[in-house]
Amino acid sequence: MDNMKARCWYETTFPLYPLDDAIRETFTQRTKQLIEAATDTAGVTRSCIKEAWFKRPSEAKGDTAFLTEAFFSHTESAFYAHLQQLKQQLQAGKDGKALLDVWHGELKKAALDLFDYWTSRGDFEAVNPRRIAQAHRRLNNWLHGKKLRTQILELPKHKEKAA
């Protein structure tokens, strides 16, 4: 909404998943994890792209909501495929945690692909490569960081490699 005027209209259809009571709670919990991980990753991706574009991203004018929409557009079909797989895994007696790791990979790929696409657009002489590299590093830190991996998706910590 912009001054009580609709700026655009979004419409979507999505599948309904009939669930047994025995798996409903776990399905709901895992679905919330998938959504929270995607929502937070979309926000960080958008923020990092703005950091790459602008010297002072918080003061930048203009609507960048299209970046968030692009992220969700890139991950939507995988999200619904994961929900179907989650349902099947839960019905087979599994806990569905393996899908969270796969989803993490989908989010990383979408975030980095969109970052690379949007930060490589335009006049190279007008951009600041250092700012792009710093924003890319921040995005990578988020994608491999504690909050996304262990707090939201409840994935195990990275194992240290032997020297």
Secondary structure in CASP SS format (residue, H / E / C, confidence):
PFRMAT SS
TARGET T0000
AUTHOR 0000-0000-0000
METHOD secondary structure of the structure
MODEL  1
M C 1.00
D E 1.00
N C 1.00
M C 1.00
K E 1.00
A C 1.00
R C 1.00
C C 1.00
W C 1.00
Y C 1.00
E C 1.00
T C 1.00
T C 1.00
F C 1.00
P C 1.00
L C 1.00
Y C 1.00
P C 1.00
L C 1.00
D C 1.00
D H 1.00
A H 1.00
I H 1.00
R H 1.00
E H 1.00
T H 1.00
F H 1.00
T H 1.00
Q H 1.00
R H 1.00
T H 1.00
K H 1.00
Q H 1.00
L H 1.00
I H 1.00
E H 1.00
A H 1.00
A H 1.00
T H 1.00
D H 1.00
T H 1.00
A H 1.00
G H 1.00
V H 1.00
T H 1.00
R H 1.00
S H 1.00
C H 1.00
I H 1.00
K H 1.00
E H 1.00
A H 1.00
W H 1.00
F C 1.00
K C 1.00
R C 1.00
P H 1.00
S H 1.00
E H 1.00
A C 1.00
K C 1.00
G C 1.00
D C 1.00
T C 1.00
A H 1.00
F H 1.00
L H 1.00
T H 1.00
E H 1.00
A H 1.00
F H 1.00
F H 1.00
S H 1.00
H H 1.00
T H 1.00
E H 1.00
S H 1.00
A H 1.00
F H 1.00
Y H 1.00
A H 1.00
H H 1.00
L H 1.00
Q H 1.00
Q H 1.00
L H 1.00
K H 1.00
Q H 1.00
Q H 1.00
L H 1.00
Q H 1.00
A C 1.00
G C 1.00
K C 1.00
D C 1.00
G C 1.00
K H 1.00
A H 1.00
L H 1.00
L H 1.00
D H 1.00
V H 1.00
W H 1.00
H H 1.00
G H 1.00
E H 1.00
L H 1.00
K H 1.00
K H 1.00
A H 1.00
A H 1.00
L H 1.00
D H 1.00
L H 1.00
F H 1.00
D H 1.00
Y H 1.00
W H 1.00
T H 1.00
S C 1.00
R C 1.00
G C 1.00
D C 1.00
F H 1.00
E H 1.00
A H 1.00
V C 1.00
N C 1.00
P H 1.00
R H 1.00
R H 1.00
I H 1.00
A H 1.00
Q H 1.00
A H 1.00
H H 1.00
R H 1.00
R H 1.00
L H 1.00
N H 1.00
N H 1.00
W H 1.00
L H 1.00
H C 1.00
G C 1.00
K H 1.00
K H 1.00
L H 1.00
R H 1.00
T H 1.00
Q H 1.00
I H 1.00
L C 1.00
E C 1.00
L C 1.00
P C 1.00
K C 1.00
H C 1.00
K C 1.00
E C 1.00
K C 1.00
A C 1.00
A C 1.00
END
